[in-house]
Amino acid sequence: MKLPPYEIFPSLVGEKIVLRQIQDSDLQDLIEISYYDAIKAKTKQEAAEMQAKIDNDYLEGNSIHWGIADKLTNKIVGTCGYYRGLDKGAGELGCVLLAQYRGQGLMTPAMQLAIAFGIHTIGLERVWAVTTKQNDKAIQLLTRLHFVKVADLEEDEIELEYRASVKETD
């Protein structure tokens, strides 16, 4: 396994998006989707404090959090990453997209890049996600990405696990 932090923060390039490190200049745009420990930021200062905690988690090898940037404009449209379990060969994958960018085909390729990175670079043996039972869009996304429901959790949540029908190759 090759856990974070990395010598150079990994940028992952897709056809329409780039997964890249979040910069201070991105924070104003991310306030509405900035969360840490299920608490939502209300101000740019709170978003900056949350990002500092996320950056520290990365430096401690516990997570990797990318901004999803539009390849043409470099503007951050969402975030995704692994947030826990890396030291055990597993990673909880999470994602969020700014409302105005939903339905434009950006999250599927972002998650595909993150899944491939988790399996091939970090060396994860298990990738999973948690969402509420009512979050139909997230469930559809995860199902499209070959996740299957593995557990009902408390607080009306479900756990899904990545199960590629055919192992990906490098």
C-alpha positions as a Markdown table, in Angstrom:
| # | Residue | x | y | z |
|---|---|---|---|---|
| 1 | Met | 0.0 | 0.0 | 0.0 |
| 2 | Lys | 1.1 | 3.5 | -0.8 |
| 3 | Leu | -0.7 | 5.8 | 1.7 |
| 4 | Pro | -0.8 | 9.6 | 1.6 |
| 5 | Pro | 0.9 | 12.0 | 1.8 |
| 6 | Tyr | 2.6 | 11.9 | -1.5 |
| 7 | Glu | 5.8 | 13.8 | -2.6 |
| 8 | Ile | 3.6 | 15.7 | -5.0 |
| 9 | Phe | -0.2 | 16.0 | -4.5 |
| 10 | Pro | -1.7 | 13.8 | -7.2 |
| 11 | Ser | -3.7 | 15.5 | -9.9 |
| 12 | Leu | -5.9 | 13.1 | -12.0 |
| 13 | Val | -6.9 | 14.2 | -15.4 |
| 14 | Gly | -10.0 | 13.1 | -17.2 |
| 15 | Glu | -11.6 | 14.2 | -20.5 |
| 16 | Lys | -13.7 | 17.0 | -18.9 |
| 17 | Ile | -12.4 | 17.3 | -15.4 |
| 18 | Val | -9.3 | 17.3 | -13.3 |
| 19 | Leu | -9.1 | 16.1 | -9.7 |
| 20 | Arg | -6.6 | 18.5 | -8.1 |
| 21 | Gln | -5.6 | 20.0 | -4.7 |
| 22 | Ile | -7.9 | 22.6 | -3.4 |
| 23 | Gln | -6.3 | 26.1 | -3.1 |
| 24 | Asp | -7.3 | 29.0 | -0.8 |
| 25 | Ser | -8.6 | 30.8 | -3.9 |
| 26 | Asp | -11.2 | 28.0 | -4.4 |
| 27 | Leu | -12.7 | 28.3 | -0.9 |
| 28 | Gln | -15.3 | 31.0 | -1.6 |
| 29 | Asp | -16.9 | 28.8 | -4.3 |
| 30 | Leu | -16.9 | 25.8 | -2.0 |
| 31 | Ile | -18.7 | 27.2 | 1.1 |
| 32 | Glu | -22.0 | 25.6 | 0.2 |
| 33 | Ile | -20.5 | 22.1 | -0.1 |
| 34 | Ser | -17.8 | 22.4 | 2.7 |
| 35 | Tyr | -18.4 | 19.9 | 5.4 |
| 36 | Tyr | -16.2 | 18.3 | 8.2 |
| 37 | Asp | -17.6 | 15.7 | 10.6 |
| 38 | Ala | -21.1 | 16.3 | 9.0 |
| 39 | Ile | -21.0 | 20.0 | 10.0 |
| 40 | Lys | -21.5 | 22.4 | 7.1 |
| 41 | Ala | -19.5 | 25.6 | 6.7 |
| 42 | Lys | -21.5 | 28.9 | 6.8 |
| 43 | Thr | -18.6 | 31.3 | 6.0 |
| 44 | Lys | -15.4 | 31.4 | 4.0 |
| 45 | Gln | -13.5 | 31.4 | 7.3 |
| 46 | Glu | -15.3 | 28.2 | 8.4 |
| 47 | Ala | -14.6 | 26.6 | 5.0 |
| 48 | Ala | -10.9 | 27.5 | 5.4 |
| 49 | Glu | -10.8 | 26.0 | 8.9 |
| 50 | Met | -12.5 | 22.8 | 7.6 |
| 51 | Gln | -10.1 | 22.6 | 4.6 |
| 52 | Ala | -7.2 | 23.0 | 7.1 |
| 53 | Lys | -8.5 | 19.9 | 9.0 |
| 54 | Ile | -8.9 | 18.0 | 5.7 |
| 55 | Asp | -5.3 | 19.0 | 4.7 |
| 56 | Asn | -4.1 | 17.8 | 8.1 |
| 57 | Asp | -5.9 | 14.5 | 7.7 |
| 58 | Tyr | -4.1 | 14.1 | 4.3 |
| 59 | Leu | -0.7 | 14.9 | 5.9 |
| 60 | Glu | -1.4 | 12.2 | 8.6 |
| 61 | Gly | -2.1 | 9.6 | 5.9 |
| 62 | Asn | -5.8 | 9.3 | 6.8 |
| 63 | Ser | -7.5 | 10.8 | 3.7 |
| 64 | Ile | -7.1 | 12.3 | 0.2 |
| 65 | His | -9.5 | 15.1 | -0.8 |
| 66 | Trp | -9.6 | 16.5 | -4.4 |
| 67 | Gly | -11.3 | 19.4 | -5.9 |
| 68 | Ile | -13.2 | 18.5 | -9.1 |
| 69 | Ala | -12.1 | 21.2 | -11.5 |
| 70 | Asp | -13.6 | 21.9 | -14.9 |
| 71 | Lys | -10.8 | 21.1 | -17.3 |
| 72 | Leu | -11.4 | 24.2 | -19.5 |
| 73 | Thr | -11.8 | 26.8 | -16.7 |
| 74 | Asn | -10.0 | 25.2 | -13.7 |
| 75 | Lys | -13.0 | 26.2 | -11.6 |
| 76 | Ile | -13.8 | 23.9 | -8.8 |
| 77 | Val | -17.3 | 22.4 | -9.3 |
| 78 | Gly | -17.2 | 19.8 | -6.5 |
| 79 | Thr | -15.1 | 17.6 | -4.3 |
| 80 | Cys | -14.4 | 13.9 | -3.9 |
| 81 | Gly | -12.0 | 11.7 | -2.0 |
| 82 | Tyr | -11.3 | 9.0 | 0.5 |
| 83 | Tyr | -12.0 | 10.0 | 4.1 |
| 84 | Arg | -11.2 | 7.0 | 6.4 |
| 85 | Gly | -10.0 | 3.5 | 6.6 |
| 86 | Leu | -6.9 | 3.8 | 4.4 |
| 87 | Asp | -4.5 | 2.3 | 6.9 |
| 88 | Lys | -6.7 | -0.8 | 6.9 |
| 89 | Gly | -6.6 | -1.3 | 3.1 |
| 90 | Ala | -10.1 | 0.2 | 2.7 |
| 91 | Gly | -11.4 | 3.6 | 1.9 |
| 92 | Glu | -14.7 | 5.4 | 2.3 |
| 93 | Leu | -15.3 | 7.3 | -0.9 |
| 94 | Gly | -17.4 | 10.5 | -0.8 |
| 95 | Cys | -18.4 | 13.2 | -3.2 |
| 96 | Val | -20.4 | 16.4 | -3.6 |
| 97 | Leu | -21.1 | 18.6 | -6.5 |
| 98 | Leu | -22.2 | 22.2 | -6.5 |
| 99 | Ala | -25.9 | 22.4 | -7.4 |
| 100 | Gln | -25.4 | 24.3 | -10.7 |
| 101 | Tyr | -23.1 | 21.5 | -12.1 |
| 102 | Arg | -25.3 | 18.5 | -11.3 |
| 103 | Gly | -26.6 | 16.5 | -14.2 |
| 104 | Gln | -23.8 | 17.5 | -16.5 |
| 105 | Gly | -21.8 | 14.2 | -16.5 |
| 106 | Leu | -19.0 | 15.4 | -14.3 |
| 107 | Met | -19.3 | 13.2 | -11.2 |
| 108 | Thr | -19.1 | 9.8 | -12.9 |
| 109 | Pro | -15.7 | 10.4 | -14.5 |
| 110 | Ala | -14.5 | 12.1 | -11.2 |
| 111 | Met | -15.4 | 9.0 | -9.2 |
| 112 | Gln | -14.0 | 6.7 | -11.8 |
| 113 | Leu | -10.6 | 8.5 | -11.5 |
| 114 | Ala | -10.8 | 8.3 | -7.7 |
| 115 | Ile | -11.7 | 4.6 | -7.7 |
| 116 | Ala | -8.8 | 3.7 | -10.0 |
| 117 | Phe | -6.4 | 5.8 | -7.9 |
| 118 | Gly | -7.6 | 4.1 | -4.7 |
| 119 | Ile | -7.2 | 0.6 | -6.1 |
| 120 | His | -4.1 | 1.0 | -8.2 |
| 121 | Thr | -2.1 | 3.7 | -6.4 |
| 122 | Ile | -3.1 | 3.4 | -2.8 |
| 123 | Gly | -3.7 | -0.3 | -3.1 |
| 124 | Leu | -7.1 | -0.4 | -1.5 |
| 125 | Glu | -8.7 | -3.8 | -1.2 |
| 126 | Arg | -12.1 | -2.3 | -0.4 |
| 127 | Val | -13.8 | 0.9 | -1.5 |
| 128 | Trp | -17.2 | 1.8 | 0.0 |
| 129 | Ala | -19.6 | 4.7 | 0.3 |
| 130 | Val | -22.4 | 5.7 | 2.7 |
| 131 | Thr | -25.5 | 7.7 | 1.8 |
| 132 | Thr | -29.0 | 8.2 | 3.0 |
| 133 | Lys | -31.7 | 5.9 | 1.7 |
| 134 | Gln | -33.5 | 8.9 | 0.2 |
| 135 | Asn | -30.5 | 10.1 | -1.8 |
| 136 | Asp | -31.6 | 8.6 | -5.1 |
| 137 | Lys | -29.1 | 10.5 | -7.2 |
| 138 | Ala | -26.1 | 9.2 | -5.1 |
| 139 | Ile | -27.5 | 5.7 | -5.2 |
| 140 | Gln | -27.9 | 5.8 | -9.0 |
| 141 | Leu | -24.4 | 7.2 | -9.4 |
| 142 | Leu | -22.9 | 4.5 | -7.1 |
| 143 | Thr | -24.8 | 1.7 | -8.8 |
| 144 | Arg | -23.6 | 3.0 | -12.2 |
| 145 | Leu | -20.1 | 2.8 | -10.8 |
| 146 | His | -20.6 | -0.9 | -9.8 |
| 147 | Phe | -21.3 | -0.4 | -6.1 |
| 148 | Val | -23.8 | -2.7 | -4.4 |
| 149 | Lys | -25.6 | -2.3 | -1.2 |
| 150 | Val | -24.0 | -4.3 | 1.6 |
| 151 | Ala | -25.7 | -2.9 | 4.8 |
| 152 | Asp | -28.5 | -0.9 | 6.2 |
| 153 | Leu | -27.1 | 1.6 | 8.8 |
| 154 | Glu | -28.5 | 3.7 | 11.6 |
| 155 | Glu | -30.0 | 7.1 | 10.8 |
| 156 | Asp | -31.6 | 5.9 | 7.6 |
| 157 | Glu | -28.3 | 5.4 | 5.8 |
| 158 | Ile | -27.0 | 2.6 | 3.6 |
| 159 | Glu | -23.5 | 1.3 | 2.9 |
| 160 | Leu | -22.5 | 0.4 | -0.6 |
| 161 | Glu | -19.3 | -1.4 | -1.7 |
| 162 | Tyr | -17.4 | -1.2 | -5.0 |
| 163 | Arg | -17.6 | -4.6 | -6.8 |
| 164 | Ala | -16.2 | -4.3 | -10.3 |
| 165 | Ser | -17.6 | -7.1 | -12.5 |
| 166 | Val | -14.2 | -7.2 | -14.3 |
| 167 | Lys | -11.1 | -6.1 | -12.5 |
| 168 | Glu | -9.7 | -2.9 | -13.9 |
| 169 | Thr | -6.3 | -3.0 | -15.5 |
| 170 | Asp | -3.6 | -0.4 | -15.4 |
